[in-house]
Amino acid sequence: MRIAGKSPAQSGLSYVNFVTFFPQLIAGPIVHHAEMMPQFADRKPIDWRLIHLGVFLFVVGLSKKILVADWRSEVVVFAYKDLAGLSTVEAWVTALSYSLQLWLDFSAYTDMALGLGMIFGIRLPFNFNQPYRALDIQDFWRRWHMTLTKFLTEYVYFPLGGSRMGAVRTYGNIMVVFAVSGFWHGAGWTFILWGLAHGVASCVLRLWRAWGAVTLPRVVAWGVTFLFVVSTWVLFRAETVEQALTLLRTMYLGGETWVGTGLWEEFVVGELKWMDDKVLGPTRAKAVLGGLVVAAVYGVGRFWRFDAPKLIERWRPGLLTTVTICVMLSLSLIYMQKASEFLYFQF
């Protein structure tokens, strides 16, 4: 994981090119000088396969943002207006919706950044690798925001001594790294507690393995990891600790009712009204909404693999991928109704 050696000296103009390379400038992926400068200096011929993949990744990212992530954000925004009034099912829908929104929104941005980079012949590092398939918390951080994990490992964990200074020092270093990760995202207690929770989970996992505890079945390991990640995202999203505790209490201890209808009715009726205003008619509007739900679920599963770092080597352009690009781009432009900022811009 460490970047060996140092980059050779470069001209001032080359360095300006590096720090202002616009696809990854605002929200990542985080790139090291040594990873980028050789690519700027290389004068390779145009790689049409890479350009085709770049266009495809850009459109996939745009589609994930417009067609799925923004759709989930409406549920989350509405739910957070009255967390205390949510039913148990609605609380879980809110937490799961935000988990899906955050992953799709952030990975959408990095898909678009990677795609733009490829169009210019620059390979930016992949930032996600199917994170919600992780089997433990360390596996999750090897898959989620991988360039941040690499950055914190290189510039915080290793300088503190890493795992070479004994068990107590190692656990302390882990907690420092995750505290920094929380503070990186925001100077608030919710972010710091989110980081510390992941630090504690990483330490518990190390102790579990050091004590030779039983290995959990894959399904159980995945379930425990996924529930932990979803629960800690509540801290990440909440504006206050009290807000986070309210939602977590409803999720795990139950709300006033088990199944409510307010969140579902507000969201579905709002969507139907919007489509009915477009003169689709109520019956057709329901059919379109159902189709969008099916397409969204299918799309998440279908494009899950596009987090994978080996995508460049596997990519084979063809007629099907070209048609897919056109269809997804058309749908994204149709449903691009309002300006929508990427979620990760605020961190």
N, C-alpha and C positions, 0 to 999 in steps of 0.2 A: 504494500500500500504506500510505502514511503517513496518519495521522489528522489531518486539518486542523483547526486551531483548538483551542479549549478548550471544555469543557462549561460551560454556565451554572451559576451557584451554585444549589445545591439545599438543601432542608431536611435537618436531621440525620436525620429519620425516613426520608426518601427514600434517603439514603446507606446507612443500615442495611439498607433493603430491597434495595439493590444488592449489598452485600457478603454478605448471608445468603441470596441467592436459591438455594435448595437444589439444583435440578437439576444445576448445574454447579459446585457448591461444592468437591467433593472432588478431582475429577480433570479438570476442564475441560469444555468448551472454555474457553480463556482469553479473557475479554471485557474490553473497555475501558469505562470509565465513560461515555464519550460515546456508545457504542453502545447502552447499556441505559437510561439515565435518560430519554431522550425517550419510550421505549416505556412506562415506568412512568407517565409523566405523561399519555400519550395515552388517551383514553376512547373507543375505537372500539367499535362494536357487536360482538356475538358473531359470530365467523367459524366457521361449522360445518364448512366445507371444511378450514380449518386445524386444527380439533379432530380431524377424521377422520384427517388426515395425521399429527397428533401421536400418536394412538392407534396408528396403523399403524407409525410409526417406533419407538415404544416396544416394540411386540410384536416387530418385526423385530430390534431390539437384544437383547431377552430371548432370542429364538430363536437368534440367532447365538452368544450366550454359552452357553446351556444345551445346545443340540443339536450345536454344532460346536466352539466354542473349548474348552470343558471336555473334550470327547472327545479333542481333540488334546493337551491338557495331560497326560493320563495317559501317552501315549507319551513325551513329553518327560521327565516326572518319572522314569519307569522307566529311560529311557536314561541319564540323568545319574547313576544309581546306580553305573554301571560303564562309563564312557566308553572306557576302554582296551580293553574286551572287545567293542566294537562292530565289526561288519564294515563294509566301505566303503559298501554300500547302506544299512545301518542308520544310519550316520553322516549320510548325506544325508537320509534320512527324518527323523531327529531335527532337523536344521537347518531343513528345509522345514516340519516340523510346528510348530516354535516360531515361524517367520516367519508362518505362517498363524494360529497361536494368538494371537500378539501383535496382529496387525492386526484379527482378528475380535473379540478381547476388548476392545481399546481402542475400536474403532469401535462395538462394541456398547454400551459405556457412553455414548459421545457420542450415538449414536442415541437411547438412552433419555432422555438429558438434553435433546436437541433436541425429542423427542416431548413430554416433560413441559412444556417451555417453551411449545410450541405450544398445548397444552391450556389453559394459562393466558394465551394470547394474546401470548406473548413469543417473538420469533424470535432464537434464539441462532445464532452463526455456525457454519457447517459446518466440521468439523475434518479431513475426509478427502475426497479426490476421486480414487478409483481409483488408489492409490499404486503398486501393483505393475504398472501399465501405463506407468510412467515410462520415458522414453527416454534420460535422463542423470541425474546426481546432483542437479543443480539442479532439474530437472523433478520428481524424487522429493520434494524438500523443498517444492516448491510444492503437492504433493498430500498429503504426510504431516504430521499434526499442524500444520495450517496456521496455527492461532492462535498456537502457540509460535514458528513461523517469523516471523510478523508481529511478535510481541512482541520477539524477539531482534533483529530488523531495526530496529525502532523505538527500542529502548532500549539496544542495545549497538552494532550496526553503524553506524548513522547518527551517534551521538555520537562514535564513534572517527574519523569522517571519511568513512566509506563508501568509495566508489571515486573520491573527488575529490582524493586526496592522492598520486597516482602509483601505479605498478604494485606496487612493493615494499610500500608501506603498505597497499594494497588486499589483497594476499595475507596480510599480517600480521593485518589486521582480520578476514579470513575465518577464519583459524586461531583467533583469540581467540573469535569467536562460537561456533565449533563446540566449542572447549574448554569454554566456559561451558555449552553445551548438554549436554555429557557430564557435567559436574559437577552440573548441574541435576537429572539423573536419579539420581545417587548419588555419594557421596564415596569412590570406589574406582578403582583403576587400570584395571579393565576398562571402566568407563564413560568415563573420560577418554580411553583409547586408542580406544574406539569413536567418540567425538566427533572426535578428531584424525584418525582414518582418513577420516571424511567430509569434514573440512576439507582434507586433502591431495587427496582426489578432486575436490573443487570447484576447487581451485587448478590441478590438472592439466587439468581441463576448460577452464578459462579460458585456460591456455597453449595448449592444443590449438586452440582457436578463434582465439586471437591470431596463431598461426603459420600460420593458413590451412590446417590439415591437412584431409585428405579427410574428407568426411561419411560416417559409417558407414551402411549400409543399416538400415532400421528394425528388422528382426528381430535383426540383430547388436547394434545399440545397446541394444535392450531386453534381450537376453540378457546382455550385459556388465553392465548396470545391475542387473539382477535378481540375478545371481550375486554381485556386490559387496555388495548390500544383505543378502542371505541370509548371506553369510560374516561380515559385520560384526555381524549379530544374534547370532552365536555369542559374540562378546565381550560383548554386552549381556546375554546370559543367564547366562554362566559366572560362578561365584563367585570364581574366581581366574584369573590370566593363564595359569597352567599348564594348567588345565582347558580353557580356550579353545584353546590350542595343541594339546592332545591331540586334540580333536575336529576341528580344522582339518587336522591332519596326517593323520588317518584319511580325511577327505573327499578330500583332494587327492593324498596319497601312497599311500593304500590301507591297509587294516587287515590283520590276520592272515589273514582270509578275505574273499572278495569278497561273498558272500551268506550271511548268518547267519539263524538262525530264532528265536533267543531272544526278541528284542523282539516279533516278530510273534506267536509262540505265547503269550507272556505276556499280550499285549493282547487278542488274539482269544479265547483260552480264557477269560480273565477276563470278557469281555463275554458269551460264551455261557453261562458258569456263572451269571452274574447273571440272565440271562433264563430259564435253565432252572429256577432257584430260584423264579421267578415262575410255574411250572407251565405254561410254554409248550411244553415238550418240545424235544429237541435239533433236530429237523428244522425246526420252526417258528421256533426261536430263530435258526437260521442264515438263514432267510428274512427274519426281522425285521432281523437285523444287516446283511444285504445291502441290504435296503430303506433302512436308515438311512444306509449309505454312499452309495448312489445319491442319496438325498434331500439329504445333506450337500453332495455335489459339485454337484448341481443348484442347491441353495440358494445356495451361494457364487457361482455364475455368475449366477443370477437376481437376487440382491440386490446384486451388484457395483455396479450403477448407483445404488444408494441412498446412495453416498458423494457423489454429484454435487450441488454447491451449487444447481443450477437446478431441483432436485426440486420445490420449492414452487410454482414457476410452472407446471410440467408436470402437477402432480397433478390427477387427476380421480377423485373417489370414485365407487364403484359397487358393485354386488352382488358381483362377483368379488373385489374388494379386501376387502369386509366378510367374506366367507366365508373368505378367506385369513387374515385376522386371527384368526378363531375357531379355525381348524385349527392355526395356529402356536401360539397361546396354549394350546390344549389339550395339544399335544405338549410344550410347554415345561413345563407344570405336571406332566404325567405323569412326565417325566424329571428333574424337580427333586428329586433324591434326597438331596442333602446341601448344606450351606452352601458356597458357592463365592465367594471374594473376587475382585473384579476385579483382574486382573494389574497394572494401572497404579497401583493404590492404594499399592504399595510404593515408587514412585519419587517 
